[in-house]
Amino acid sequence: MKKIKNEIEYDAIMARIDELVEIVGEDTPQTDRSYIELDILTDLVVAYEEEHFPVNEPSLVDVIKLRMYEMNLTQKSVAEMLGVSPSRVSEILSGKSEPTLPVARTISQKLNINASIVLGV
């Protein structure tokens, strides 16, 4: 299958996708030419974006900080929640140290963070 070579092609294809999205709807048959064109172009864009704009897994520190923001938590309240000292939370958030397995388990449970992110796998 052809690949998108550069940003100019990418921009042109994205513009065409915008046009096709207006034409193709939920009730458009899969045999419709516009539907087929949209399907092919989106596959090309996905391949290009995966190569040129990869999305990496978030770090544990980033996810903890996001949860703290979402749950309106302070470092002190997180420390209480995890059963560790505020300085320990500070070390984890600064990247100076990793949580122990029991603390990692509690982070996953109490902050509702996927275990694979907590364990870095």
N, C-alpha and C positions, 0 to 999 in steps of 0.2 A: 504494500500500500504506500502511496505517496506520503511524504512527510512535509510539514510546514518548514520552509527553509529559513525564514527570517521574520522580523517583527512587522515588516510591511505586509507580508502575506498573512500573518496572524491578524493584523488589524482589519484587513480586507475580509477575511473569513468571519471575524467577529461581527462586522457590519452586516454581512449576508445572513448570519445566524439571527441577528436582531430582526431583519426583515422577515425571515422564515417563521420566527416565533409568532409574529402577528398573523401569519397565514395558517399555520398548522395548529390545530386544536386537539382536545381530548377525543373528539369524534372523527378525526381525520384517519382514513384507512391507511394501514401500513404499506399498501401498494401505491399510494399517492406519490407522485414525483417529488413534491415539496417535502413530504415526510421523509422519503428516502434521502434526499439531499441534506436535510437537517441532521439526520442520523449519521451520515458519513462525515459531515463537517464537524459535528460535535465530537466524534471519535478522533478526528485529526487534532482538534483543539485540546482535548484531554491529554493526548500523547505529548503535544508540544508543552503544555503547562506542567506536566509531570517532570519533563526534562529540564525546563528552564525556570520554573517557579516551584521547586519541591517544598512540600510542607512537612517539616520535621515534627516529631513528637515533642510536646511541651516538656520542660524540665519540671521536676518535682517542686522546686522553689517557686517557679512561675504559677503552677497550679495551686499551691498552698496560698500564695499571695492573692490569687484570684478568688479562692474560696473565702479568705479572710475578708476581702472586699464585699463579696456577695452576701456573706453572713454578718457583716458589720462587726468583725472580731478584731480585738487588739492582740498584740503578742502576749500580753499577760493572760487574756482570756483563753488563748490557744494553749498556753502553757498549763493552765488549770485543766482544760479539757483533756490534754494529753497526759497529765500527771507528771510533768517535768518542770524544770525551772525556766523562768523567762530567758535567762542567759543561754540555756540549751536551745530554745526556740530561735533565739537570735543567731546562734552558731549555725543552725540548720538553714535559716533563711539567707544567711550571708554566704552559704556554700562552704563554710569552714569545716563542717562535719556532716556526716550522714546519720540518719536516725537508726537506732538499733532495731532489730527485728520486732520486738514487742511495741516499740513506739511507732514503727512503720505500720504495723497492723492497726494500731489505734488511729493513726492518721487516716488510713483507708476507711475505717469504720465511721469515725466521728465526723470527718470532713467530707465523706462520700467521694473519695478519690480512688479511681481504679487501681487495683493492686499492681498491675503491670507498670503503671507510671511511678508508683511509690517505690517499687523494687528496681526500676530502671531497666526492665526487660521488654 
